[in-house]
Amino acid sequence: MVVVGLGETGWSVLRHMHGRCDLMAIDVIETPRYAEQARALIGSNHVRCGALDVACCEGADVVVFSPGVSVRTPFYQTLQQRG
């Protein structure tokens, strides 16, 4: 599972899903609110900040978007086209 956005919702999803599946978290913001907590929970190599990279979603069964992430971004549109 990839969680897009590390604000309140993204952090909540990470905590809820931790231990239930493999997790990756990404955010366009360089230092999002819960970046350090996410790194501590799922490991630094599973948290990417500063850009939204479609490659981070390769192999993911589910991508969860926080409500603060715009669906008008090329990132979202590319994922939607891929299904």
Protein Blocks (a to p, Z undefined) as FASTA:
>chain_A
ZZehjafklmmmmmmmgokaccddddfbfbafklmmmmmmnopklccehiacfklmgoia
bdcddfklcfkbfklmmmmmnZZ
